[in-house]
Amino acid sequence: MTDLGLMACAAVVDGLRDRPEQLRTLLAGLTHDELLVVSTSALIAFGEALRNTPGGETRAAEIALVLQHQNLEGTPS
């Protein structure tokens, strides 16, 4: 059995450390449903970690605004 929670945390760490190959390897072979769980959990974990760092609430709000603006303009986010 795969520990999807652990994989979600590892995915966040790989993303933050700019390790795309490790991330691809981590996610390779997961089923569609497992990918949905891992990706959703990873986003929740990242948001929680960001908000719980000093100044994180402000930074999280700034990042959200940038992403919203990029999506409205049709540029890749």
N, C-alpha and C positions, 0 to 999 in steps of 0.2 A: 504494500500500500504506500502511496506517495503522500508525503506530508506537504500539502499544498500551502499551508501557512508558512512553513519554513522556506518553501520555494518563493513565496511572495516577498518575504524579507530579503532573500538572496537577490531577487530580481531588482529590488530597490537599491541595494548596495551596489550591484553591478552597474546599474544606470547612473548612480551618483559618481561612481569611480570611472565612468567612461570606458566600460569594458563590454562593448557590443558582442564580441565573439563569445565571451563567457555567458552572456545573457542568452544568445541564440542556442548555445549548447544546453543551458539550463532548461529552456523551454521546448527543445526538440523532443518529439515523441509524445508530448501531452495530447490528450484528446481535446476536442473542441470545448467540451464542458469544463475540463480541467483548466484550459487556457482562460476561460471566462472567470473562473474562481480566482486564479492566480493574478490575472490582470486587475480585477476589481479590488482584491485584497491588497495588492501592491500600491495602487493609487490611494487607498484609504490609509495604509501604513505610512506612505510618503507624506500625505497631508497632515497626519497626526504628528509625525516626527518634526515636520517643519513648524507647525503651530506651537509645539512644545519646546522649541529652542528660544533663547533670548532674542526678542525682536521678531520672532517668527510669525506672529499674527499679522503684523504689518507687511512683512515680506510675502506671506501667502496671499494677502489681498492685492499686493502689487503684481505678483505673478498672474493671478486670476484676471486682472484687468488687461495685462499685456496679451494673454492668450485670447481673451474675448475680443480684443481689438483686432488681433491678427485674423481671427476667424471671420469677423465682420468684413474685413477687407479682402478676404479670400486668399491671403498669403499663408504658406505652410506654417504650422506652429510646432 
